[in-house]
């Protein structure tokens, strides 16, 4: 990665390995990517410093923590001025049940991914919080029947 923030093959192997197992020891990681401990640790720290790695976190089981009701919510705003968008963005980021918030082009302005305990809890969240976010004009809710795949960004092999 000495080439101005570009990833080389070794950096990519490191990233793939820590995506599989974020708590892997540096010794084990070095072995997996065919480096010794010191160069591996140096590369890992550089990847963190340069924000290729944004965070380490645990992936929780939604059922075990009673947050297995998943919905996607389309949101249309009254206005899409820069100020309106910024106000909505800031407010949406403060709602812990909103797992992701994506600005869209097309019929709706945002797509939210929301988790709650059950439909009743979601209904309260929609009526009391989501509908009261700045500028919300209309929402449409899409309950998820089954989660087939849900992963974060993965560094995949070049094809």
C-alpha positions as CSV (number, residue, x, y, z in Angstrom):
1,X,0.0,0.0,0.0
2,X,3.0,2.2,-0.4
3,X,1.5,3.6,-3.6
4,X,-0.7,6.5,-2.4
5,X,-3.6,4.8,-0.7
6,X,-4.0,2.0,-3.3
7,X,-4.5,-1.5,-2.1
8,X,-2.1,-4.2,-3.2
9,X,-2.8,-8.0,-3.1
10,X,-1.5,-8.4,0.4
11,X,-3.7,-5.5,1.7
12,X,-6.7,-7.1,0.0
13,X,-5.9,-10.5,1.7
14,X,-5.7,-8.8,5.1
15,X,-9.1,-7.0,4.5
16,X,-10.8,-10.2,3.4
17,X,-9.4,-12.1,6.5
18,X,-10.5,-9.6,9.0
19,X,-14.0,-9.4,7.4
20,X,-14.3,-13.1,8.0
21,X,-13.0,-12.9,11.6
22,X,-12.6,-9.4,13.0
23,X,-11.1,-10.7,16.3
24,X,-8.3,-12.7,14.6
25,X,-5.0,-12.3,16.4
26,X,-2.2,-10.5,14.5
27,X,-0.1,-13.6,14.6
28,X,-2.9,-15.7,13.1
29,X,-3.7,-13.0,10.5
30,X,0.0,-12.8,9.5
31,X,0.1,-16.5,9.0
32,X,-3.1,-16.5,6.9
33,X,-1.7,-13.8,4.6
34,X,1.9,-15.1,4.5
35,X,3.6,-12.3,6.4
36,X,5.5,-12.0,9.6
37,X,3.9,-10.4,12.6
38,X,5.5,-6.9,12.4
39,X,4.8,-6.2,8.7
40,X,1.3,-7.5,9.0
41,X,0.6,-5.3,12.0
42,X,2.1,-2.3,10.2
43,X,-0.2,-2.8,7.2
44,X,-3.2,-3.4,9.5
45,X,-2.5,-0.1,11.3
46,X,-2.1,1.7,8.1
47,X,-5.4,0.3,6.7
48,X,-7.1,1.6,9.9
49,X,-5.4,5.0,9.8
50,X,-6.3,5.5,6.2
51,X,-9.9,4.5,7.0
52,X,-10.1,1.4,4.8
53,X,-11.2,-0.2,8.0
54,X,-13.9,2.1,9.6
55,X,-14.7,0.0,12.7
56,X,-14.7,-3.3,14.3
57,X,-18.0,-4.5,15.7
58,X,-20.0,-7.6,16.8
59,X,-22.8,-8.8,14.6
60,X,-25.7,-9.6,16.9
61,X,-28.5,-12.1,16.4
62,X,-31.7,-10.0,16.0
63,X,-33.9,-12.9,17.4
64,X,-31.8,-13.3,20.5
65,X,-32.0,-9.6,21.3
66,X,-35.7,-9.4,20.4
67,X,-35.2,-7.1,17.4
68,X,-36.3,-9.5,14.7
69,X,-39.1,-7.4,13.1
70,X,-37.5,-5.9,10.1
71,X,-39.1,-3.4,7.7
72,X,-38.0,-1.1,4.9
73,X,-39.6,2.3,4.9
74,X,-39.8,4.6,1.9
75,X,-39.9,8.2,2.9
76,X,-41.0,11.1,0.7
77,X,-40.2,14.6,2.0
78,X,-42.2,17.8,1.5
79,X,-39.1,19.5,0.1
80,X,-35.7,18.4,-1.1
81,X,-33.8,21.6,-0.5
82,X,-30.3,21.2,0.9
83,X,-31.5,22.4,4.3
84,X,-34.5,20.0,4.3
85,X,-32.3,17.1,3.4
86,X,-29.7,18.0,6.0
87,X,-32.3,18.3,8.7
88,X,-33.8,14.9,7.8
89,X,-30.3,13.3,7.7
90,X,-29.3,14.6,11.1
91,X,-32.6,13.5,12.7
92,X,-32.7,10.1,11.1
93,X,-29.1,9.3,12.3
94,X,-30.2,9.9,15.9
95,X,-32.9,7.1,15.8
96,X,-31.3,3.9,16.9
97,X,-33.9,1.6,15.3
98,X,-33.0,3.1,11.9
99,X,-30.2,0.8,10.9
100,X,-29.5,2.4,7.5
101,X,-30.8,5.5,5.7
102,X,-30.2,5.9,2.0
103,X,-31.1,8.9,-0.2
104,X,-32.7,7.8,-3.4
105,X,-33.6,9.2,-6.8
106,X,-37.1,8.4,-8.1
107,X,-40.5,8.3,-6.5
108,X,-39.3,8.5,-2.9
109,X,-36.5,10.4,-1.3
110,X,-35.2,7.9,1.3
111,X,-35.1,4.2,2.0
112,X,-34.8,3.2,5.7
113,X,-34.0,-0.1,7.1
114,X,-35.6,-0.4,10.5
115,X,-35.6,-3.1,13.2
116,X,-37.9,-3.4,16.2
117,X,-39.3,-6.0,18.5
118,X,-42.6,-6.6,16.8
119,X,-45.2,-4.9,14.5
120,X,-46.8,-3.0,17.4
121,X,-43.5,-1.5,18.5
122,X,-42.8,-0.6,14.8
123,X,-46.2,1.0,14.5
124,X,-45.5,3.2,17.6
125,X,-42.1,4.1,16.1
126,X,-43.6,5.0,12.8
127,X,-46.3,7.2,14.4
128,X,-44.3,8.8,17.1
129,X,-40.8,9.2,15.6
130,X,-40.4,8.4,11.9
131,X,-43.5,10.4,10.8
132,X,-42.2,13.3,12.9
133,X,-38.8,13.5,11.4
134,X,-38.2,16.9,9.7
135,X,-40.0,17.3,6.4
136,X,-41.6,13.8,6.2
137,X,-44.6,14.0,3.9
138,X,-45.4,10.3,3.2
139,X,-44.1,6.9,4.2
140,X,-44.6,3.4,2.8
141,X,-43.7,0.4,4.9
142,X,-42.5,-3.0,3.5
143,X,-42.3,-5.8,6.2
144,X,-39.7,-8.4,5.5
145,X,-41.0,-12.0,5.4
146,X,-37.6,-13.7,5.4
147,X,-34.0,-12.4,5.5
148,X,-32.2,-14.4,2.8
149,X,-28.9,-12.5,2.9
150,X,-27.7,-9.5,5.0
151,X,-24.0,-8.6,5.0
152,X,-22.0,-5.5,5.2
153,X,-19.7,-4.4,2.4
154,X,-17.4,-7.3,1.4
155,X,-14.1,-7.0,-0.5
156,X,-14.5,-9.6,-3.2
157,X,-12.0,-11.2,-5.5
158,X,-11.5,-9.3,-8.7
159,X,-13.2,-11.2,-11.6
